[in-house]
Amino acid sequence: MIIDHDAVELCSVFTPSPVEFHLSFPAEPVLVAARGSAVLRAAFARQLLAANRTAQLVLLGAGLDTFVAAEFSGPVWLVDRPAVLAWRHQVCTQAGVADIGTPVPFALPDAGLLPALVDAGWDPTAPTAVIALGLSMYLTEEQNRALLASLVLPPGSLLLMDVLLPDIAADAAGRDYAAAICARAGNSEPWLSRFTPAGLAELLVDCGWTLRESRPEAEQVPALFWQRQSHLRPMRLVELVAAVPRS
Ligand SMILES: C[S@@+](CC[C@H](N)C(=O)[O-])C[C@H]1O[C@@H](n2cnc3c(N)ncnc32)[C@H](O)[C@@H]1O
């Protein structure tokens, strides 16, 4: 079992600590779904990063994610909105957690992203893993298109992202979770796009990428994982996607 000790420290900065909140309401469906997705997408990133040894790592929509970068041996860049990166740094400092990575503040998509990464030391000729997990749903389809098209990366690079399936392709748990999130009052970060795997594959091709694999998040772990869970349940809503630059 992997324990993300940094996440525990980061959570301790908040009152109530998100960890304590989840432990207090372990079976609450929205928390179960959010917890499951966060764990599974991080596992996906770690697995594919280990299997595809790229020289550099760029986290798009980095948020408070310190888990994925922690084991990466090369340089890391963190892209998120300016206020979020500043907040992240403050939270990491307060929690005593290393804020690994060079901040590159941007509201995405932005055609200036790659030039800014170069200014921040990124080598555009070296294979790079771009991890954009938990991001696509906060962008419209057109914004996703612009972002994907702006990522012109050298051969050997890898893009990892996740998308939300439309209701028609989700299961009841997925639809309930989506409905609960969309109904949240005062939601400042609404979900703006959802893709079928086929629709996303087409978008990737349009934007210069080749889909390498697409898997339902529940398949990120063996069936035994689900059998051993007291609260987590497989949910069909999130698709984990890996793509490579078109050769
Ligand atoms: C759900 S969090 C995901 C954090 C982390 N990547 C993960 O996998 O847990 C979404 C992150 O995307 C960022 N984000 C949303 N829209 C964005 C935009 N237009 N430009 C840059 N970052 C954005 C948010 O600030 C937030 O940090």
The ligand as a Gaussian input file, in Angstrom:
#p B3LYP/6-31G(d) Opt

LIG

0 1
 C       -9.416000      19.069000      -9.751000
 S       -7.942000      20.000000      -9.685000
 C       -6.783000      18.775000     -10.272000
 C       -5.473000      18.861000      -9.555000
 C       -4.494000      17.761000      -9.925000
 N       -4.039000      17.880000     -11.290000
 C       -5.072000      16.384000      -9.691000
 O       -5.025000      15.540000     -10.604000
 O       -5.561000      16.133000      -8.594000
 C       -8.112000      21.064000     -11.102000
 C       -6.988000      22.056000     -11.241000
 O       -7.071000      22.629000     -12.544000
 C       -6.866000      24.019000     -12.423000
 N       -7.516000      24.691000     -13.540000
 C       -8.834000      24.707000     -13.840000
 N       -9.051000      25.461000     -14.914000
 C       -7.852000      25.941000     -15.306000
 C       -7.416000      26.810000     -16.338000
 N       -8.269000      27.320000     -17.212000
 N       -6.091000      27.085000     -16.438000
 C       -5.207000      26.562000     -15.561000
 N       -5.557000      25.742000     -14.556000
 C       -6.859000      25.446000     -14.421000
 C       -7.492000      24.394000     -11.092000
 O       -6.971000      25.628000     -10.610000
 C       -7.096000      23.203000     -10.233000
 O       -5.865000      23.395000      -9.601000

